[in-house]
Amino acid sequence: MNVLCPIDLEHKSSWHRALPEAVVQAKARDGKVYLMTVVPHIVAGVDWRYAIRGETGGSGDYDVKELVRQAERRLDELVRDNVPETLRGGTIATHGTIYHEILQAAEELPADLIVMASHRPSLKDYLLGPNTARVARHARCAVFIVREDEKPPPSGAGAGAPQRVP
């Protein structure tokens, strides 16, 4: 079983519960965890005119290949620190539209399960449709969405495990 866990390296909230859940799911099914990130098309704060024009490789501040290499190194560190060696499938760092790249990676692996984080829905989520919702709608495999919770999961349980409320 291949478990794909897409994360945003800039936001710990995208992986601090989803990655442990991906490990739980892979372990329960004798699978492998594939950790993924997507470098978006335009980084906030970069002058998009230079990045899009591509003159002499684009803006010096927006070297896509270097950003992807840095992302790969950070993914490798997260895997080394958080995924048991027997469950390590690999890392995927790519560049493009986030939900599209996740769906493409899921097809290419092929992934049997995608485990990813979501935040509590707000009005903008209903109007615009976040990446998590798009992945859940269009993936050809199961999608496990891990919500943020203020309480840690019970000892030995996955992040998404049901919890008793006293």
C-alpha positions in Angstrom: 0.0 0.0 0.0 1.3 3.4 -1.0 0.4 6.3 1.3 1.0 9.8 -0.2 1.2 12.6 2.4 1.3 16.0 0.7 2.5 18.9 3.0 3.3 22.6 2.9 6.9 22.9 4.3 6.1 26.5 5.3 3.3 25.5 7.6 4.0 22.9 10.3 0.2 22.5 10.7 0.1 20.8 7.4 2.2 17.9 8.6 2.5 17.7 12.4 -0.7 15.6 12.6 -1.0 14.3 9.0 2.4 12.8 8.8 2.0 10.7 12.0 -1.4 9.6 10.7 0.2 8.6 7.3 2.7 6.5 9.3 -0.1 4.8 11.3 -2.0 4.0 8.1 1.0 2.6 6.3 2.1 0.5 9.3 -1.4 -1.0 9.7 -1.5 -2.0 6.0 2.2 -3.0 5.5 2.7 0.0 3.3 5.1 2.8 2.5 4.9 6.6 3.2 5.7 9.0 0.4 6.1 12.6 1.6 5.4 15.3 -0.9 5.5 19.1 -1.3 4.7 21.4 -4.2 6.6 24.7 -4.8 3.8 26.9 -6.1 4.1 28.8 -9.3 4.7 32.2 -7.7 6.2 32.8 -4.3 4.6 35.7 -2.4 6.8 38.8 -2.4 8.5 37.9 -5.7 8.0 40.3 -8.6 5.9 38.1 -10.8 6.8 39.9 -14.0 10.4 38.6 -13.7 9.4 35.1 -12.6 6.9 34.7 -15.5 9.0 36.4 -18.2 11.8 33.8 -17.6 14.4 36.2 -18.9 17.8 34.6 -18.2 16.2 31.9 -16.2 13.7 34.2 -14.5 14.2 36.3 -11.4 17.3 35.5 -9.3 14.9 35.3 -6.3 12.8 32.7 -8.0 15.1 29.9 -9.1 12.6 27.1 -9.3 15.1 24.3 -9.6 16.9 25.5 -6.5 13.6 25.9 -4.6 12.7 22.3 -5.5 16.1 21.0 -4.4 15.8 22.8 -1.1 12.3 21.3 -0.6 13.7 17.8 -1.4 16.3 18.3 1.4 13.7 19.4 3.9 11.4 16.5 3.0 14.3 14.1 3.5 14.9 15.5 7.0 11.3 15.2 7.9 11.2 11.6 6.7 14.4 10.8 8.6 13.0 12.3 11.8 9.4 11.1 11.6 9.0 7.9 9.5 10.4 4.5 10.5 12.9 3.2 8.0 10.8 0.2 7.1 7.9 2.5 6.1 9.9 4.9 4.0 8.8 5.0 0.4 10.3 8.2 -0.8 9.9 11.9 -1.2 8.4 14.0 -4.0 9.2 17.7 -4.5 7.7 19.3 -7.6 6.6 22.7 -8.9 3.2 23.8 -10.2 -0.4 24.0 -9.2 -0.7 22.4 -5.8 -3.8 20.2 -6.2 -2.9 19.2 -9.7 0.6 18.1 -8.8 -0.8 16.1 -5.8 -3.3 14.3 -8.1 -0.7 13.6 -10.7 1.7 12.2 -8.1 -1.1 10.0 -6.7 -1.7 8.6 -10.2 2.0 8.0 -10.9 2.9 6.2 -7.7 0.1 4.9 -7.7 -1.2 5.9 -4.3 -3.8 3.8 -2.5 -4.4 6.5 0.1 -3.7 10.3 0.4 -3.4 11.6 4.0 -3.4 15.4 4.2 -4.3 18.1 6.6 -7.1 20.6 6.5 -8.1 23.6 8.5 -11.5 24.3 9.8 -13.6 25.5 6.9 -14.3 29.2 6.6 -16.5 31.1 4.2 -13.6 31.5 1.7 -13.2 27.6 1.6 -16.8 27.3 0.5 -16.4 29.9 -2.2 -13.0 29.2 -3.6 -12.4 25.5 -2.8 -9.1 24.8 -1.0 -6.5 22.3 -2.3 -7.6 19.7 0.1 -11.2 19.8 -1.1 -10.1 19.6 -4.7 -7.9 16.6 -4.0 -10.7 14.9 -2.1 -13.1 15.5 -5.0 -10.9 14.4 -7.8 -8.5 11.7 -6.4 -9.0 8.2 -7.7 -7.9 6.7 -4.4 -9.1 7.2 -0.8 -8.4 10.5 0.9 -8.0 10.8 4.7 -8.3 14.4 5.8 -6.8 15.2 9.1 -8.3 18.2 10.9 -6.5 20.4 13.3 -7.4 19.6 16.9 -6.3 21.4 20.0 -6.0 18.1 21.9 -3.3 15.6 21.1 -4.4 12.1 20.0 -4.6 9.4 22.7 -1.3 7.5 23.2 -0.8 4.9 20.5 -3.7 6.2 18.3 -3.4 7.9 15.0 -4.1 11.6 14.6 -7.5 11.0 13.2 -8.6 8.3 15.6 -12.0 8.7 17.2 -11.7 10.2 20.7 -14.1 9.8 23.6 -15.5 13.0 25.0 -16.1 12.8 28.8 
